[in-house]
Amino acid sequence: MLTGNITKLNRSSQNAVFAALIIISTIAMYSWIVAPQVSYLSAAQQYDSAVGNIMDNNKALAREIEARTKKLKESHEQLLRSQSVLFTPEEAKKFFGDLQTTLEETGCTVHSLNLIGSKPSPKDKQSKDTSAIVANSAMLSVIGQYNSIIRLLEKLQNRTQRIWIDSFKMEIFDFGSGQLKSDMTITIYTIPDKETAL
């Protein structure tokens, strides 16, 4: 029936109807075939851009992780080196307990020995950091010949663990015998447990 009505139209009207049908079918084909492909290509370009940004971010993060890992490794090595000069609490007790023997080996006698308590850390710091380094000091006064006092200082300084001599004063104790009195403050540093600090 529709084709019958089209045949009744003049030639120019028929051409217009066919042109309209061609345009309508072209638009329909574009929206069914071409438009989804254009949307897909646009989405693919956005996806490529997003993937490129993610890859750039990943590369930047990888460089930062590598730098921080290197810094952490250096800090760990530095900690290992510094721990060799620290005492454990047991080693500190042994050091102060054996101090009298060390003095006798060098020919010095103890005039006085006063242990100075270390300042306690604030409670909030103690709970957060159980591997805190603590300074333990002692005021030591010895009597002996000059060479004996020098041997004592050398013996203290030649230990594996570091002993800091914070103050040192020497004066004549007995002019006739040539004995000197030396007052010094020695400090050692302790760390609770070297293995747990790692």
C-alpha positions in Angstrom: 0.0 0.0 0.0 2.8 2.3 0.8 4.6 1.4 -2.4 1.4 2.1 -4.3 1.2 5.6 -2.8 4.8 6.2 -3.7 4.2 5.2 -7.3 1.4 7.7 -7.5 3.8 10.5 -6.7 5.6 12.5 -9.4 9.3 11.9 -10.0 10.6 14.6 -7.9 8.5 13.6 -4.9 9.6 10.0 -5.3 13.2 11.2 -5.3 12.6 13.2 -2.2 11.0 10.2 -0.4 13.9 8.0 -1.4 16.4 10.6 -0.3 14.6 10.9 3.1 14.7 7.1 3.4 18.3 7.0 2.6 19.1 9.8 5.1 17.0 8.0 7.8 18.7 4.7 7.2 22.1 6.4 7.2 21.3 8.1 10.5 20.1 4.7 11.9 23.2 2.9 10.7 25.4 5.7 12.1 23.8 5.5 15.5 23.9 1.6 15.5 27.3 1.1 14.0 29.5 4.2 14.0 28.4 6.0 17.2 29.2 3.1 19.5 32.6 2.7 17.9 33.3 6.4 18.3 32.3 6.2 22.0 34.5 3.1 22.4 37.5 4.9 20.8 37.0 7.9 23.1 36.8 5.6 26.2 39.9 3.8 25.0 41.8 7.1 24.7 40.7 8.1 28.2 41.7 4.6 29.5 45.1 4.9 27.9 45.6 8.4 29.4 44.5 7.1 32.9 46.8 4.0 32.6 49.7 6.3 31.6 49.1 8.5 34.6 48.9 5.4 36.9 52.2 4.1 35.4 53.9 7.5 35.9 52.7 7.5 39.6 53.9 3.9 40.0 57.3 4.8 38.7 57.5 7.8 41.0 56.4 5.6 44.0 58.9 3.0 43.0 61.7 5.6 43.0 60.6 6.9 46.4 60.4 3.4 47.9 63.9 2.6 46.5 65.3 5.8 48.0 63.6 5.2 51.4 64.8 1.6 51.4 68.3 2.7 50.8 68.1 5.3 53.6 66.6 2.6 55.9 69.4 0.2 55.1 72.0 3.0 55.8 70.3 3.8 59.1 70.3 0.1 60.0 74.0 -0.2 59.3 74.7 2.9 61.3 72.7 1.5 64.2 74.7 -1.7 64.1 77.9 0.3 64.1 76.8 2.5 67.0 75.5 -0.5 69.0 79.0 -1.9 69.2 79.9 1.0 71.4 76.9 0.7 73.7 76.5 -1.4 76.8 73.6 -3.6 77.7 72.3 -3.2 81.3 74.1 -6.4 82.2 77.4 -5.3 80.7 77.0 -1.9 82.5 76.6 -3.7 85.9 79.6 -5.8 85.1 81.7 -2.8 84.1 80.9 -0.9 87.3 81.3 -4.0 89.4 84.8 -4.7 87.8 85.9 -1.1 88.1 87.7 -1.8 91.4 89.7 -4.6 89.7 90.5 -2.4 86.8 91.8 0.3 89.1 94.0 -2.3 91.0 95.4 -3.6 87.7 96.6 -0.2 86.8 98.1 0.6 90.2 95.4 3.2 91.3 93.3 3.1 94.4 89.7 4.4 94.7 89.4 7.5 96.8 85.6 7.8 96.0 83.1 6.4 93.6 79.6 7.9 93.2 77.2 6.5 90.7 75.0 9.3 89.2 71.5 8.0 88.4 70.4 8.5 84.8 67.5 10.9 84.2 64.4 8.8 83.6 62.6 9.4 80.3 59.1 10.8 80.5 56.6 7.9 81.0 54.9 8.5 77.6 58.3 8.2 75.8 59.1 5.0 77.7 55.9 3.3 76.7 56.5 4.3 73.0 60.2 3.7 72.8 61.4 0.7 74.7 64.9 0.8 73.1 65.9 4.2 74.4 69.6 4.8 75.0 70.3 5.7 78.6 73.3 7.5 79.9 74.9 6.1 83.1 77.5 8.3 84.8 79.8 7.9 87.8 82.0 10.4 89.6 85.3 8.6 90.1 88.2 9.9 92.3 91.4 7.8 92.2 94.8 8.1 93.8 98.0 6.9 92.1 101.2 7.8 90.3 101.0 9.7 87.1 101.8 6.6 85.0 99.1 4.6 86.8 96.5 7.2 86.1 97.5 7.4 82.5 97.3 3.5 82.3 93.8 3.7 83.8 92.7 6.2 81.2 94.2 4.1 78.4 92.5 1.0 79.7 89.1 2.8 79.8 89.5 4.2 76.3 90.7 0.9 74.8 87.5 -1.0 75.6 85.2 -2.2 72.8 82.4 -0.2 74.3 82.9 3.5 74.5 83.5 5.2 77.8 83.2 9.0 77.7 85.3 11.0 80.2 83.1 14.1 80.7 85.4 15.9 83.1 88.9 15.4 84.3 90.9 17.1 87.0 94.3 16.1 88.4 96.1 17.5 91.5 98.9 16.6 93.8 97.7 14.4 96.6 101.0 13.6 98.4 103.9 15.7 97.4 106.5 13.4 99.2 105.4 10.2 97.4 104.5 11.9 94.1 100.9 10.6 94.3 98.3 12.4 92.4 94.5 12.6 92.9 92.4 12.5 89.8 88.7 13.4 89.7 86.8 12.4 86.6 83.2 11.9 85.5 82.8 8.8 83.3 79.7 8.1 81.2 78.6 4.9 79.5 75.5 4.5 77.4 73.2 1.5 77.7 70.6 0.1 75.4 68.1 -2.3 76.9 68.6 -5.2 74.4 70.7 -4.9 71.3 68.8 -7.6 69.4 65.3 -6.1 70.0 66.5 -2.7 68.9 67.1 -4.2 65.4 
